[in-house]
Amino acid sequence: MENENIIEIEHKLEDSIKFVKGMKRKTFSMGGVHPDGNKFAHSAPVETFPLPDEAVVYMTQHLGSPATPVVKKGDKVKVGQLIGKAESFVCANIHAPVSGVVTKVDTARDITGYHRPAIFIKREGDEWDESIDTSLDIIRDIKLKTKEEIIERIKDRGVVGLGGACFPTHIKYMLKPDQKCDVLIVNAAECEPYISTDNRVIIERCEQCMIGIEIALIASGAPKAIIGIEANKPQAIKMLVETAKRYPNIEVQPLNIKYPQGAEKQLIKAITGRSVPNGGLPIAVGCIVNNITTMYAIYLAVQKNKPIVQTYTTVSGRSLPEEQCKNYRLRIGTPILDVLNSVGIPDDTGKIISGGPMMGKAISNLEAYTAKGMSSLLFMNDEESARKEAQPCLRCGKCVSVCPMGLEPYMLHTFTDLKRWDDAESYGIMNCIECGSCSFICPSNRPILDMIRVGKAKVGGIIRARAVKQ
């Protein structure tokens, strides 16, 4: 029986590959690199990870200001109950991921080792807030009809971008009177190596994602949506195309396999041919961009009244046996070590990355907890993680040729090193999207991206100080 299932899966994959080969692909024109995909967990169905005995929930799971705790020690909470309120414009609500008792409101160290405000909940069960629909039934008739109602629900349920940045989603749809969105772009590129969560969400929750896109179309006012997805996901592409036949205002656009295909500006350029101006947002060219898993979260928020209390995470690495490369559905606040130990930490692990190897961050504190948008936990072996000795710049220009933003990374590195902040600003350091293509391609092993990040932080501070004085 097991062999028959494997054969059936292989036949479906072969059919999907043939299907995708017949479709026209697009890509962005400037720069880009081709790292090994290493999508070891692509075929691994999502598994529900065991609930933690204690959930530690950060109030900083999004871009912007921390949420303000609205519970205190001794309070009993249910799953989905509001525990952290967004009181700033760029902020997001936080909800209880488990039911139980609040043992303290304090701080906890995150993956960087910094102390962040957090709420500690001792789990006593899995009792959900009564307002939430926990059934698996697909609800196709959209429950909220107006743009304003939908945006308010997205805000209330704490939905953030699940492609990595965790920007509060509702803000993208709060357009000014002079702004208009004519195309909603759904980012399913998943161009970072190793990560497979978007692929699995599409395969396992395709219909719900489509309904989420329909809801987002109402919120955006756009007449159509286009899903951009790299061609290395043939099964997901075929499923999207077949499902989209029932949704005439949703298109599917396969993309060439090239990093950073999933970056907002590159995705917009690939799909529409439009160029977002430096310093501008996608809405400047009539676009709103959201990740495909965010669309699933929008579906849950509007149709089920369900907040983000869980995250989809790929656990992978070259040194793991392929059967141990997993895709998990994790409750927020789960100890990261529990997740890592579930697959076994390889003996040759030199570094563990949160996110992909190109833009992810090394975890310096393993005694941290999962958060919204933690899309990957990646084991890098000693050889992969070892920094090679940096050599003098060869002025070969490779970093310039691969920069998707048309910058001169070697010059930005130099200006940062020499503390020439005015020059760094004039050469466009703030336009860097930190994709890491320059460091990836550098034959001299120079830490170009590291230096540019330092420079961006400094120049950004200077720009903000200048604005205050004015």
C-alpha positions in Angstrom: 0.0 0.0 0.0 2.8 2.4 0.9 4.6 1.7 -2.5 1.3 2.4 -4.3 0.9 5.8 -2.6 4.5 6.7 -3.5 3.9 5.8 -7.1 0.6 7.8 -7.2 2.4 10.9 -5.7 5.2 10.5 -8.3 2.7 10.4 -11.2 0.9 13.5 -9.9 4.3 15.3 -9.7 5.2 14.3 -13.2 1.8 15.5 -14.5 2.3 18.8 -12.6 5.8 19.3 -14.1 4.5 18.8 -17.6 1.7 21.2 -16.9 4.0 24.0 -15.7 6.4 23.5 -18.7 3.6 24.5 -21.0 3.1 27.9 -19.2 4.8 31.1 -20.0 7.1 32.3 -17.1 8.2 35.8 -16.2 11.0 37.3 -14.1 12.6 40.6 -13.1 15.3 41.9 -15.4 18.0 43.4 -13.2 20.4 41.3 -11.2 19.6 38.2 -9.2 21.4 35.0 -8.3 20.7 31.2 -8.4 21.5 29.6 -5.0 20.7 25.9 -4.6 17.1 25.5 -3.8 17.5 22.7 -1.2 13.7 22.3 -0.9 14.1 19.1 1.1 10.7 19.5 2.8 8.7 20.3 -0.3 6.8 17.0 -0.2 6.4 16.8 3.6 2.8 17.4 4.7 2.3 19.9 7.5 2.3 18.2 10.9 0.7 19.8 14.0 3.4 20.2 16.6 2.5 19.3 20.3 1.2 22.1 22.4 3.8 23.6 24.8 3.4 23.2 28.6 4.2 26.9 28.8 3.8 29.5 26.1 5.9 32.6 26.2 4.4 35.2 23.9 6.4 38.2 22.8 4.7 41.6 22.4 7.1 42.3 19.5 6.0 39.9 16.8 5.6 42.5 14.1 7.3 45.5 12.6 6.7 48.6 14.7 5.9 49.3 18.3 5.3 46.5 20.9 1.8 45.6 21.8 0.6 46.6 25.3 -0.3 43.7 27.6 -4.0 43.7 28.6 -3.8 40.8 31.0 -2.1 40.4 34.4 -0.6 37.6 36.5 -3.3 35.2 37.6 -5.7 35.9 34.7 -7.2 32.9 33.0 -7.1 33.1 29.2 -8.5 31.1 26.3 -7.0 30.4 22.9 -7.6 33.4 20.6 -8.3 35.9 23.5 -6.6 39.3 23.2 -3.6 39.6 25.5 -1.6 42.4 23.8 -3.3 45.4 22.3 -1.9 47.5 19.4 -1.9 51.1 20.7 0.4 52.6 18.0 -0.3 53.0 14.3 2.4 50.5 13.2 1.6 47.7 15.6 -0.5 44.5 15.8 -2.7 42.8 18.3 -1.4 39.7 20.0 -3.7 36.8 21.1 -3.3 33.8 23.5 -2.0 30.7 21.7 -3.0 28.4 24.5 -5.6 28.3 27.2 -4.4 28.5 30.8 -3.2 30.9 33.5 -1.0 33.9 33.0 2.0 33.3 35.4 3.8 36.6 34.8 4.0 39.6 32.5 7.7 40.3 32.2 10.4 40.1 29.6 12.0 37.2 27.8 15.0 36.9 25.5 14.3 36.6 21.8 16.5 34.8 19.2 19.0 37.7 19.3 19.4 37.5 23.0 17.6 40.8 23.7 15.0 41.1 26.4 11.5 41.7 24.9 8.2 42.3 26.8 6.4 39.0 27.0 3.4 37.2 28.6 4.0 33.8 30.2 1.0 31.4 30.0 0.9 28.0 31.8 -1.2 25.8 29.6 -4.1 24.0 31.2 -5.8 22.8 28.0 -6.8 23.9 24.6 -10.1 25.8 25.2 -10.8 28.3 22.4 -12.6 31.6 22.7 -16.3 31.1 22.0 -16.3 33.7 19.2 -14.0 31.6 17.1 -15.1 28.9 14.6 -12.6 26.0 15.0 -14.3 23.7 12.5 -12.5 22.6 9.3 -15.5 23.4 7.1 -14.7 25.8 4.2 -16.8 28.9 4.3 -17.1 30.3 0.8 -19.7 33.1 1.2 -17.7 36.1 2.4 -19.1 37.1 5.8 -18.1 40.8 5.7 -19.1 42.8 2.7 -17.4 46.2 3.0 -13.8 47.3 2.8 -14.0 49.0 6.2 -15.4 45.9 8.0 -12.7 43.7 6.5 -9.8 46.0 7.3 -11.1 46.4 10.9 -11.3 42.6 11.3 -7.8 42.0 9.9 -6.5 44.6 12.4 -8.5 43.1 15.3 -7.2 39.6 14.6 -3.6 40.7 14.5 -2.8 39.6 10.9 0.7 40.5 9.8 2.7 39.7 6.7 3.9 36.2 6.9 6.5 36.4 4.2 9.1 37.5 6.7 8.7 41.2 7.5 5.6 40.8 9.7 4.3 44.3 8.7 0.8 44.8 10.1 -1.4 43.8 7.2 -4.3 46.2 7.7 -2.1 49.3 7.1 -1.5 48.2 3.5 -5.2 48.5 2.8 -5.7 51.9 4.5 -5.3 53.8 1.3 -5.3 57.6 1.1 -8.0 59.3 -1.1 -5.5 59.9 -3.9 -4.2 56.3 -3.9 -5.7 53.5 -6.0 -4.9 49.8 -6.2 -5.6 48.3 -9.6 -3.8 44.9 -9.1 -3.4 42.9 -5.9 -0.2 40.8 -6.2 0.0 37.6 -4.1 3.5 36.6 -3.3 3.9 32.8 -3.5 7.4 32.9 -4.9 9.1 31.5 -1.8 12.5 32.1 -3.4 14.6 31.6 -0.2 16.3 28.2 -0.2 15.0 25.4 2.1 11.7 27.1 3.0 8.6 25.1 2.0 5.7 26.5 4.1 4.0 28.5 1.3 4.2 25.5 -1.0 2.5 23.3 1.6 -0.2 25.8 2.5 -1.2 26.1 -1.1 -1.3 22.4 -1.6 -3.2 21.7 1.6 -5.3 24.9 1.9 -5.7 26.1 -1.7 -9.4 26.9 -1.6 -9.1 28.9 1.6 -6.2 30.9 0.2 -8.4 31.8 -2.8 -11.2 33.0 -0.6 -8.7 35.0 1.4 -7.6 36.6 -1.9 -11.2 37.4 -2.7 -11.6 39.1 0.7 -8.4 41.1 0.1 -9.7 42.2 -3.3 -12.6 43.8 -1.6 -10.3 45.5 1.0 -8.0 46.8 -1.8 -10.6 47.8 -4.3 -8.6 46.2 -7.0 -10.4 44.5 -9.9 -8.0 41.6 -10.1 -5.3 39.6 -8.3 -2.2 37.9 -9.7 -0.4 35.1 -7.8 3.3 35.0 -8.6 4.9 31.6 -7.9 8.3 30.2 -8.9 8.3 27.2 -11.3 9.9 24.9 -8.8 6.5 24.3 -7.2 4.7 22.5 -10.0 2.1 20.7 -7.8 1.1 24.0 -6.2 1.0 25.8 -9.5 -1.3 23.2 -11.0 -3.6 23.3 -8.0 -3.7 27.1 -8.1 -4.5 27.2 -11.8 -7.3 24.6 -11.5 -8.8 26.3 -8.4 -8.6 29.7 -10.0 -11.0 28.6 -12.7 -13.7 29.2 -10.2 -12.3 32.7 -9.4 -12.3 34.7 -12.7 -10.6 37.7 -11.1 -7.6 35.7 -9.9 -4.7 34.9 -12.2 -1.7 32.6 -11.7 1.7 33.7 -13.1 4.6 31.2 -13.0 8.0 32.8 -12.5 11.5 31.8 -13.4 13.6 30.4 -10.5 15.7 33.3 -9.5 16.5 35.0 -6.2 15.2 37.4 -4.9 12.1 36.8 -7.0 9.9 37.3 -3.9 11.1 40.8 -3.0 8.2 43.2 -3.4 9.8 45.5 -6.1 11.2 42.6 -8.1 7.9 40.7 -8.0 6.0 43.8 -9.2 8.5 44.3 -12.0 8.3 40.7 -13.1 4.5 40.5 -13.1 3.4 44.0 -14.2 6.6 45.6 -15.7 6.1 48.5 -13.3 9.1 50.0 -11.4 8.5 51.2 -7.9 10.4 54.4 -7.4 13.3 54.5 -4.9 11.9 55.2 -1.5 8.4 54.5 -2.7 5.8 51.9 -1.8 4.0 49.4 -4.1 0.9 51.6 -4.0 2.8 54.3 -5.9 2.4 52.1 -9.0 -1.1 50.9 -8.1 -0.1 47.6 -6.4 -0.5 46.0 -3.0 1.6 42.9 -2.3 0.8 40.2 0.3 2.2 36.7 0.9 0.0 33.7 0.1 0.0 32.4 3.7 -1.1 35.9 4.7 -4.1 35.3 2.5 -4.9 32.2 4.4 -4.6 34.1 7.6 -7.1 36.7 6.2 -9.5 33.9 5.3 -9.3 32.6 8.9 -9.7 36.1 10.4 -12.8 37.1 8.3 -14.5 33.8 7.9 -13.6 32.1 11.2 -12.9 35.1 13.4 -9.6 33.4 14.1 -6.5 35.4 15.0 -2.9 34.4 14.3 -2.1 32.0 17.1 0.1 29.6 15.1 2.9 29.8 12.6 4.0 27.5 9.7 7.6 26.6 10.0 10.0 24.5 7.9 12.7 22.6 9.8 15.5 21.6 7.5 19.2 21.4 6.7 21.7 19.5 4.6 22.8 17.3 7.5 19.3 16.2 8.3 18.0 13.0 6.7 15.3 14.0 4.2 12.6 12.2 6.1 13.5 14.4 9.1 13.0 17.7 7.2 9.6 18.8 8.4 6.9 21.4 7.9 5.2 22.1 11.2 2.1 24.0 12.4 3.3 25.5 15.7 1.5 27.4 18.3 3.2 30.8 19.0 5.2 30.8 22.1 6.5 27.2 21.7 10.1 26.8 22.9 12.4 26.7 19.8 14.5 24.0 21.4 11.5 21.7 21.6 11.1 22.1 17.8 14.8 21.5 17.1 15.0 18.5 19.3 11.9 16.9 17.6 14.0 16.3 14.5 17.4 15.9 16.3 20.1 18.5 16.1 22.9 17.2 13.8 26.3 16.7 15.4 27.9 18.9 12.7 25.6 21.9 13.3 27.6 25.1 13.2 24.8 27.6 13.1 21.0 27.6 13.3 19.1 30.2 11.2 15.7 31.7 11.7 14.5 32.2 8.1 16.3 31.3 4.9 20.1 31.3 4.5 20.0 34.5 2.3 18.1 36.9 4.5 17.5 34.9 7.8 19.2 35.6 11.1 21.5 33.4 13.1 19.9 32.4 16.4 22.2 33.4 19.2 19.7 32.4 21.9 18.2 28.9 21.5 16.1 29.3 24.6 13.8 31.6 22.7 10.2 31.0 21.5 8.4 30.8 18.2 6.7 33.9 16.9 4.5 35.1 14.0 6.3 34.8 10.7 9.0 32.3 11.9 8.9 30.5 8.5 12.0 28.4 8.9 14.5 26.9 11.4 17.5 25.9 9.4 20.5 23.8 10.5 23.7 24.9 8.8 26.7 22.5 9.2 30.2 23.6 10.2 31.3 23.9 6.6 28.4 26.0 5.5 28.4 28.3 8.5 32.2 28.9 8.7 33.1 32.4 7.5 35.9 32.3 4.9 38.7 34.8 5.3 37.8 38.0 3.6 40.3 39.1 0.9 40.8 42.5 -0.7 38.1 43.6 -3.2 39.0 42.6 -6.7 36.8 45.4 -8.3 35.4 42.5 -10.4 31.9 44.1 -10.4 30.1 40.8 -9.7 28.2 42.4 -6.8 27.1 45.2 -9.1 25.9 42.8 -11.8 23.7 40.8 -9.4 22.2 43.6 -7.3 18.5 43.7 -8.1 18.3 47.3 -7.1 21.1 48.5 -9.4 23.4 49.6 -6.6 27.1 49.4 -6.3 27.5 47.2 -3.2 31.3 47.3 -3.1 31.2 51.1 -2.8 28.6 51.0 -0.1 30.9 48.6 1.8 33.8 51.0 1.4 31.8 54.1 2.4 30.6 52.3 5.5 34.1 51.1 6.4 35.4 54.7 6.0 32.3 56.2 7.8 31.6 58.4 4.8 27.9 58.6 5.5 27.0 61.3 3.0 28.5 59.3 0.2 26.8 56.2 1.4 23.4 58.0 1.3 24.1 59.6 -2.1 24.9 56.1 -3.5 21.5 54.8 -2.4 22.4 52.7 0.6 18.8 53.1 1.9 17.5 51.5 -1.2 19.2 48.2 -0.4 16.7 45.4 0.2 19.3 43.3 2.1 18.8 40.3 -0.1 22.4 39.2 0.3 23.1 38.5 -3.4 26.2 40.6 -3.2 27.8 38.6 -0.4 26.7 35.4 -2.1 28.5 36.1 -5.3 31.6 37.9 -3.9 34.8 35.8 -4.9 36.7 37.6 -2.1 34.3 36.5 0.6 33.8 40.1 1.8 31.0 40.6 4.3 29.3 43.2 2.0 25.8 42.8 3.3 26.9 43.0 7.0 28.7 46.3 6.3 25.7 47.7 4.3 23.4 46.8 7.2 25.7 48.8 9.6 25.7 51.7 7.1 22.0 51.6 6.7 21.4 51.8 10.4 23.8 54.8 10.7 22.5 56.7 7.6 18.9 56.0 8.7 19.6 57.6 12.1 21.1 60.6 10.4 18.1 61.0 8.1 15.6 60.8 11.0 17.6 63.3 13.0 17.6 65.6 10.0 13.8 65.3 9.7 13.3 66.2 13.4 15.4 69.3 13.0 13.4 70.4 10.0 
